[in-house]
Amino acid sequence: MTRKAHSAESSAAIAHPEDRRDHGRRTRVEVKFEEQTVLGALFGEFDANLVQIENRLGVYIGARGNKVVIEGAEDDVARTRDVLLKLHDKLLAGEEMDAGAIEALIAMSSEPTLDGIIDTTAELPSVMIRTRKKTIVPRTAKQAEYMRLLASRDVIFALGPAGTGKTYVAVAQAVSQLITGSVQRLILSRPAVEAGEKLGFLPGDMKEKVDPYLRPLYDALFDCMPPEQVERRLASGEIEIAPIAFMRGRTLADAFVILDEAQNTTKEQMKMFLTRFGQNSRMVVCGDPRQVDIPGGDRMSGLADAVARLEGVDGIGVTRFTTADVVRHPIVGRIVEAYEGENALP
């Protein structure tokens, strides 16, 4: 389905090109969708999707049959039209669109590289990760950049706040490569550091002691693979989840290795981890440099140190996410902004 399947015409004449710089100029645009099979999903139950877009972009959207009328400030109308067309194309491609995915489309509509993320002349997005349970496509321009690095670089650093998909997308890429046989093992690790609290003595064997620290990695795995496959591959050793301390002395060949919460590694731990790199391997290091929980408080994060030393080195890629890339519930992005803004407490 291409843009030719849509027709849009404006009932408001624009006298001069310079007028487009006036964000307050009011306009009215009608968008007609020739392919009507997905209109129900496009509008949402009780027009919920249209209401969501209206509230976020400050426009009025009226739907009748296969036509939509958009009224509002010219720039907002243009963004709304773009979001609706992209949403229509995604639904035609067979993607499931929920409120979070629509929120991501709205956020992406302000990005100048939006047209490069979704190829509207093709049936499916040009950047994607296929797993047994789902196909993951980028929800922001930064996620698209990140996914390209995951497919092309040996070592990737993903930096940014919670909710930007750093670990989730990396696990999806790892699962995809494990399924296709391009790697033989998937190794997931993170430092066993408590986030500002003391948990005290933990009962059980070693696995039971460290599992609470590694739960987010399990969650991402189970979202990308059927539970029985995860359990079978864990039992066979194809998938290994362990604290970073367990990496010492090893050479990780034919493996996709992910280090999560890397901001809580020391410089010594980070050097040890990165030098485990083996033949036909890929490493992804994820973390938020602003959320360091290293005991003592005066030790430099191994993540910040590694990025400062290695950014620009051949074979190493760095993606920096911001609050604009948060793809969880919209309020997560607003919470992160509130904590990181100018008035944030020290």
N, C-alpha and C positions, 0 to 999 in steps of 0.2 A: 504494500500500500504506500503510495507516494503522496506528496503534498497535492498532486493533481486531483486526488480524490476528494479534497476539500475545496470549497469555494468560499471566499470571504469578501464582503464588500462593505465599504463605509458609507454611511448616509451623511457624514459631515465632511464637507470639502475643506481641504487644507490649502490655504492661499499661497504660502511660501514655505520652502524647506526649513528656513530658520525657525519657523513656528514650533518645530518638533522639540526645540530646546526648552520650550515652556512647559514645565511639568504640570502646570495647573490647567492647561487647555483641555476643555471637555470635548469628548467625541463619542460617537455611537457606531459600533461595528456589528455586522451580522455575519455569523459563521454558519455555513451549511455543510452538513456531513452526508455525503452520498451513500456511504456504507452504514446502514442503520442497525446491523445485528448486535452491535455492542453499545448502543445508546443507553440501555438500561444500566449497564455497568459504568458507563461514562458519567451519567447523572447521579447515580447512587440511589439507595432506597430513600424515598421522600426527598429526592434532590439533595441528599446530604453532601455529595461531593461538590456540587455547585455552591452550596452554602459555605462550605469550608474555604473554597477559593475566594468567594465574595468577602468573607470576613478577613482573610489574610491580605488581600490586595485592594480592598476598599472600593470595589466596583459593584454595579448591579448586573446580575445575569438573569435573563428571562429565556426560558426554553419553551418552544412550541414545535411539536413534531420533530423533524430532523434539523431544525434551525435553532440557533442560540443568538440572542442579542446581548451585547455587552455595552454598558454605558459607564463612563467615568472619566478620570483624568487620562490624557492621551497615552502617557507612558504605562499607566496601570492597565489600560485596556489592551495595549500591545502585549504586555506580559501575560495577561489573562488569556488572550487568544493563543499565544505560544504554548501555555500550559495545557489548554484544552486540546490543541492539535497533537502535542506530544503524548498526552494521556490516551487519546483516541488511537494513535499508532501503536502504543504499547499494548493496549487491549486487543487490537487486531493481531498482534504478534503472539498472543496467547499468554501474556503475563498477567498475574494477579495483582491488582492495585488496591491497597488499603489506605487508610488515612495517613500512615507514615510515609508510604511511597508518594502520595500526592503532595505531602508537605515537602518531600525532597525535590519533587519536580518544581514546586513553587520557588524553593531556595535556588535551584539551578537556573531558573529563568532569568536571574540577574547576572549570570555568568556569561562573559563574552564568548566562551568556548562551548556553549551548550550544543550548537549544531554539530560539533565534532564528537560529542558523546554518543548520540543516537543517530545512526545512519537511517534516515527516513526513506531511503530508496531500497532498503533491504528489509527482509522479513523479521530479522532479529537484531538486537543491538550489536555494534561492532566490538564491544568489550564485554566479556562475560566469563563466568567460571561455572562449569557444570559439575554437580555432584550427584550422588545417587538419589537424593531426596529433592533437590531443587536446583534451579539455575540462578546464580547471583549476578546481578547487573549493577553497575555503579549508580549511586543515588546522588552523588555530587561530582563536580569536576575533579576534586582532589582524589576521590575514590577511583575515578577512571585513571588518573595518573598513577596511583598506587598499584592498581591492577596490572598496568603495563610494566611497571618496574618488577612486580612479582614474577612476570613471565620472561623477563630479560636479564635481570641482574643477579649476581651471585649472593651478595649480602645487601639487605634492605633494612634501613632504619625507618620506623614509622613513629612519628612524634605527634602528640596532641592530646586534647582532653578526652574524657570518657564519652562514649556514645558515638564516636566517629567511625567505628567499624575496623579499627586497626587490627585487633586480634581475630575478630570474626572472619574478615576477608582473608587473612593469612591462613587460618585453619581451613577455609573453603578451598583455597588454592592448593594447600598441602594434600587435602583429601582427594582433590581432582587428580593430582600427579601420582598419588598412591594407587588410585583406581586404574589409571592408564598404564602403570608400570614404569613411569619415567624415574621414580625413586622406589626404593625397596622398603624404606622405613619412614615413619613419622615420629619425630621426637618433640615433645612439648615440655617446656620447662619454665620455671619462674623462681625467684628467690623466696624463701620461706620467711618473709618479714611481715609482722603484724602491723596493720594500718592504724597506728596511734593507740593501740590498746594491748594489754597483757592478757593472754589467754591462759597462762599457767600450764600446769601439767596436762598433757593429752594422753588418754589411755589408748591401748591397742598396740598392734605391730607397726612397723615403719610405714607401710602403706596407709594404714588408718590414721597415723599421726600427720602425714603430709597431705592427704586428700583434701582437707578443708581449704588449704591454700591454693589448690589446683582446680577447684570446682568450676570456675569460669571456663577453663579449657575443656572440661568434660561437657559442659553445656553447649559449647560451640560444636564439638564433635557430634553429639547426639542430634544436633540440628541439621547436620550435613550427611549423616549416614544412619541407616537403620540400627536400632539398639543392639540387635543380635550380631551384626557385623562389627560394631565397635567392640563388643565384649570378646568376640572371637579373635579379632586382631590384637587386642590388648593381651589376651592369653598367649597368643603365638609370638608376641614381641614385635609384631609389625608396627604397632603403635605403642609408644612408651611415654609415660608422663612422670616426670621426676623433678625434684628441686635442683637448682643449678649446682649445688655442691656435689651431686652425683655425676656431673660431667667431667670432673677432674681426671686426667690421665687417659682419656678416651680419644679416638679419632673417628669422627662421624662421617663415614663415606656412604654414598648412595642413599642419602637421607635428606629429608626436608625438616629443618630444625627451627623451632619457634621459641624465642625467649620473651615471655610476657612480663609486664610490670618491671621492665629493665631499669627504670629509674632508681630502683632499690638495690641495685648491685653496686659494689665498690669498684674502684678502678682495677684492682687485682682480679676480682671475679670476672669482670667484663673481658679483660685481656685473656684470662684462662678460657672463657667460653668461646671467644672469636677464634682462638688458635686451635680449637677442636675441628675446624673446617676440614673436610676431606674431599676426595675425588667424587665428581658427579653429585654434589650436594648443593643445597641452598639454605641460607640462614635469613630469618626475619627477626628483627629486634624491635619490640613494641614497648612504648612507655610514654608517660607524661612527665616531662622534666620539672613541672611545677607541683608534683605530688610526691615528693621524696619522703620516705619513712625510714631511712637508714638510722639505726640506733646511734645515739651520740650527738647527732645534729651537726657536727662539724666536719663530716667526711664528704668529699665531693662525689656526686653521683657518677658511677661508671658509664652511664648512658651519655650524659653531657660531655664527659671527657672523650669518649669514643667518637662521637659525632664531630667534635672540634678537631680531632686528629685525622679522621678518615674521610670526611666529606670531600668529594672531588677526586678521590682515589679511583682508578679504573676498576670497574666491576662492582662498585658500591653505589647504591642509590639511597636518597633521603627524601621522604615525603613529610611535610609539616602540615598537620590539620589544624583548623581553628574552630571556634564555636559555631561558625557558619556551616561547618561540615557535620554537625551532630545530627544523626539520623534516628535517634530514639524519639520519644514523645517530644513535641516542640518545647515543653516546659523545661526539659533537661538542658537545652541550649540556653534558655533564659537564666536558669540556675547557675550554670557555669559562668555566664557573663557577669552575673551579680557578684560571684565570688572573685572573679579576676579583674573586675572593672577598677576604675580610678578610686572608688570609695571603699575598696575591699580592705578588710582589717589585716594588719601585718601578721 
